[in-house]
Amino acid sequence: MHLYETMDLPLLPVLARMEDAGVKIDLPKLRDLGDRLGSEARAKAADIHEKCGEIFNINSPKQLGKVLFERLNLPRPVKYGKGKVISTAVDVLEELAESHEAPKLVLEYRQLTKLKSTYVDALPMLVDSAGRLHTTFNPTGAVTGRLSSTNPNLQNIPIRTELGREIRAAFIPKEGCVLLAADYSQIELRLLAHFSEDLLLVEAFNRGDDIHSLTASQVFGVPPMMLDAEHRRRAKAVNFGIVYGLSAFGLSQQLGIEQREAKKFIEAYFERYEGVRRFIDRVIEETRREQKVRTLFGRIRPIPDINSKNANMRGFAERTAVNTPLQGTAADLIKLAMINLDEEMRTRSLQSKMLLQVHDELLFEVPLAELETMRDLVRDKMQNVHKLRVPLEVEIGVGPNWRDVE
């Protein structure tokens, strides 16, 4: 009830104002991108047909399966898709892509056609007469307490690929304004430090150290001055992997290393960060007893499978139990920050508008005259939303579109 009254209920008018404001879309930019994606998809399809030695419907799992597993004789996966058709799901194709080019091309083709149909073709049909797009936020859409977004879903535009970033470039401010994006930096790792009270982690965040370099140095036993990009990349995978309960097998797949080596990395991590090991054990033990976990603010998530006889289900439940307090608390913190920001913006009669929330990021449309005010206000309200054992850091970028905020 306390959570409902202090967070979930006050958030609703904030979300209503964000939905009402919408975000401006650069329609000519999307049209050009659509043409480009269309021609790239056609070229990719021609490549696939050439590599497979016949023309077929790439979008048909049945026809694709027949070509890959019968004509090209690639190793068949154990799993089946719908209607007893051999699966051509992403994970199956990713595995096959290591030994043959056709599955790799199919994955690239699928990404092109998905971006085109889901965003580039669909978004223009959803804008209003002012060229603005209004998503719907669902405050109870995710079990962790995160917001979800539908019609359209703006929370899963891929940003790791160049084409995904191109779509973000079509999100623009109205005339006389810029977009301001504020992103919590490494919030789940900071919450891991807060919950686990691990001395090494807490001290590192309080000193402002680079946490990935610290882990690289601790886990690989390399002095900070001798670390290279590969050390840091591996440490990053371990750091974020721990938050999601990554297994030695999962880490070995991610880094392309032997499972034995991955196991050593994880063991070395827990030797150095003893507080994290104790936190994980404590959470799993409490969850076994209570069959539920809580965020810092008391949001509850039932986890009945924690005592399952099925090892896979139990393992998944354990990973969920460890991650939920972190991801759920991060979600609660940004909700509180949104409530506080909205109130302050209205008290000061600012013209700036909060437009979108995507996990740990908030997006605002800001008149140039209010830019410095908003920069300070957003940083203050997000960083000081709640006192933790370590500081919350916020990265702020400003730009002419959502892709180019820096």
Summary of the structure (lengths in Angstrom):
residues: 406
radius of gyration: 23.5
end to end distance: 39.7
largest distance: 67.9
contacts: 1246
relative contact order: 0.13
helix: 60%
strand: 12%
